Amino acid sequence: MSRFLRTTLILAVLALAGNVLLAPLMAVGEIAPDFVLIALVILALGEGAFAGTLGGFALGLVSDTAIPNLLGLNAFCKALAGYLVGRSRSRLVIGLPLVEGSLVAATALGHDVLYLIGQSWLSEAAFFRPLFTVVVPSALYTGLVSVPLIRMADFLRLLRREE
Amino acid sequence: MASNPAYRSRRVETLTLIVCLVVSMALLALPEKQRIRTADLLGMVLTSPYHRTVAFCRDISRVSRENDELRAEIAALRLQQQSAVRFRRDRDELRRALGLIDSAPATLVPCEVERRRVSSHASLVRISSAAPADWRRYQPVITTDGLVGRIHTVTGPETAWVELITSPGMAVSCELERTRLPGILHARGGDFDLTLIGRDEDVRVGDRVISSDIAMVFGEGEGASGSLPRGLPVGVVSEVSSPPEQLFKSVRVEPAASFTSLDVVFVITGTGEWLVAEEPETQDAPSAEGAGP
């Protein structure tokens, strides 16, 4: 239990401090790394689909409070992302930076595309322009930034290699 | 099933996912008003203390530098104000002689944006004023650079949600400052389109786009409601083309205000003409709500 609390605490700090302090400094226009998603992937890899789903839902709900007209959409996408990453962790080779970076980039891409679909459907927002100008580059950027963070998480023994 | 959350059974995991997805969809299905109230409540519980602390720390670090800049700006503005007061007095005398003077001048209420870094997906931001304000739906909201939105939902005497003009459903009545040509501004990606400009009209790159005092037009079946004061800066024409198959020009507009890092905004309250001068006898008295630029 103490391990679970420690993991959650470290990842909560990573998500909040990263998104509020680091992301604006690292942003290139609208393209910025998504630290919340990186924290979610680490949580799901370390603690499994149950924690990934609940953590994704909670982090999504916190993000949703800033966009009330789409309340629930972030929670939906992040819960699903946390679940899928948690379920797939036994099939992944943790320790290879390329695998870890690709996993985070693919999760970010899937999450953002799902979000964009929901947003376009609910508020008639544009789909293709933000998809190519923001979502895809941001997913790649997030994947790139995640590599040293996942290595650090592994060093702190936040990732499990069982199963 | 082990006691550690990492080893829950697949059924528990799937059930958790289903519950989370159902709750998310239930939140999405709420009527808009209730959704905003719920987000407001969740924000107050989950993120408001954190955002206030971060904002306070940032304010402390920048207050000294900003104070110096503001002192210099105040000195320059005082000099400008002295000549502006003379012009206003002359203008008011002429307007009064013609029976045009307005009795309820519009004023600016400074407000803080509670989450400084606005997501590119956001179409609503929450603002708070230092003192209770006379909020009304559709009141325009500006920054020192230009128009950013309008009041969408009033949540308290000091807080309200602002709908940004980047919102997909919103359209703003505008005109070109140089030619006074009217058009309708729609958000598209990070920029805007100015529509209903005839293909033979004179529009150039660099033309300033300002708000017009024709009623604002909104989506979502609300019809036309609310109006803007004329002359608020909205943006600058960045691209003009006349596609041969279209009756109207295609005009792209770069917004005057930055929407990704909103900090302080001003709500225009009052129903009178924009920035009507005070009565001559109160011109030199300091005003709490401030005058315009």
Contacts between the chains, C-beta under 8 A, distances in Angstrom:
chain1	res1	chain2	res2	distance
A	4	B	4	7.3
A	4	B	5	6.0
A	4	B	6	8.0
A	16	B	50	7.0
A	20	B	54	6.0
A	20	B	117	7.2
A	23	B	117	7.8
A	24	B	117	5.6
A	24	B	261	7.6
A	30	B	120	4.9
A	30	B	190	6.7
A	30	B	260	7.0
A	46	B	6	7.5
A	47	B	5	5.7
A	47	B	6	4.8
A	48	B	5	6.7
A	48	B	6	4.2
A	48	B	7	7.0
A	48	B	8	6.8
A	48	B	13	7.4
A	49	B	8	7.7
A	49	B	10	8.0
A	49	B	13	4.2
A	49	B	16	8.0
A	49	B	17	7.6
A	50	B	5	5.2
A	50	B	6	7.6
A	50	B	8	4.2
A	50	B	12	6.2
A	50	B	13	5.0
A	50	B	16	5.7
A	51	B	5	4.9
A	51	B	6	6.9
A	53	B	13	6.6
A	53	B	16	4.9
A	53	B	17	4.9
A	53	B	20	5.7
A	54	B	16	6.3
A	54	B	20	7.1
A	56	B	20	7.6
A	57	B	20	4.2
A	57	B	23	7.5
A	57	B	24	7.2
A	60	B	24	7.5
A	61	B	42	6.5
A	61	B	46	7.2
A	62	B	46	5.3
A	62	B	47	5.8
A	63	B	119	7.9
A	64	B	27	7.6
A	64	B	39	6.6
A	64	B	42	7.6
A	65	B	39	5.1
A	65	B	42	4.9
A	65	B	43	3.7
A	65	B	46	6.2
A	65	B	47	5.5
A	66	B	43	7.5
A	66	B	47	7.7
A	66	B	115	5.2
A	66	B	118	7.8
A	66	B	119	6.2
A	66	B	122	6.1
A	66	B	125	7.9
A	67	B	39	7.9
A	67	B	119	6.3
A	67	B	121	5.8
A	67	B	122	4.9
A	67	B	123	7.4
A	67	B	124	6.8
A	68	B	35	5.8
A	68	B	36	4.6
A	68	B	38	7.6
A	68	B	39	3.2
A	68	B	40	7.0
A	68	B	124	5.6
A	68	B	161	6.8
A	69	B	32	6.8
A	69	B	35	6.8
A	69	B	36	7.3
A	69	B	123	5.9
A	69	B	124	5.5
A	70	B	28	7.4
A	70	B	121	7.1
A	71	B	27	5.0
A	71	B	28	6.9
A	71	B	30	7.2
A	71	B	35	4.7
A	71	B	36	7.9
A	71	B	38	6.1
A	71	B	39	4.8
A	71	B	42	8.0
A	72	B	23	7.5
A	72	B	24	4.2
A	72	B	25	6.6
A	72	B	26	7.3
A	72	B	27	3.1
A	72	B	28	4.0
A	72	B	35	8.0
A	73	B	24	7.2
A	73	B	28	6.1
A	75	B	20	7.0
A	75	B	23	7.4
A	75	B	24	4.4
A	75	B	27	7.1
A	76	B	20	7.7
A	76	B	21	5.9
A	76	B	24	3.6
A	76	B	25	6.7
A	76	B	28	7.3
A	79	B	17	6.4
A	79	B	20	4.0
A	79	B	21	6.3
A	79	B	24	6.6
A	80	B	17	7.2
A	80	B	21	6.9
A	83	B	13	6.8
A	83	B	16	7.9
A	83	B	17	4.6
A	86	B	13	7.2
A	87	B	13	7.2
A	115	B	121	7.3
A	118	B	28	7.8
A	119	B	121	6.2
A	122	B	28	7.0
A	123	B	123	7.0
A	123	B	167	7.7
A	123	B	168	5.3
A	123	B	169	6.6
A	124	B	168	5.2
A	124	B	169	6.6
A	124	B	219	7.7
A	125	B	121	7.9
A	125	B	168	4.3
A	126	B	168	7.3
A	126	B	188	6.5
A	126	B	189	5.9
A	129	B	188	7.7
A	129	B	189	4.6
A	130	B	120	7.3
A	130	B	189	6.6
A	133	B	189	7.0
A	134	B	120	6.2
A	160	B	6	6.4
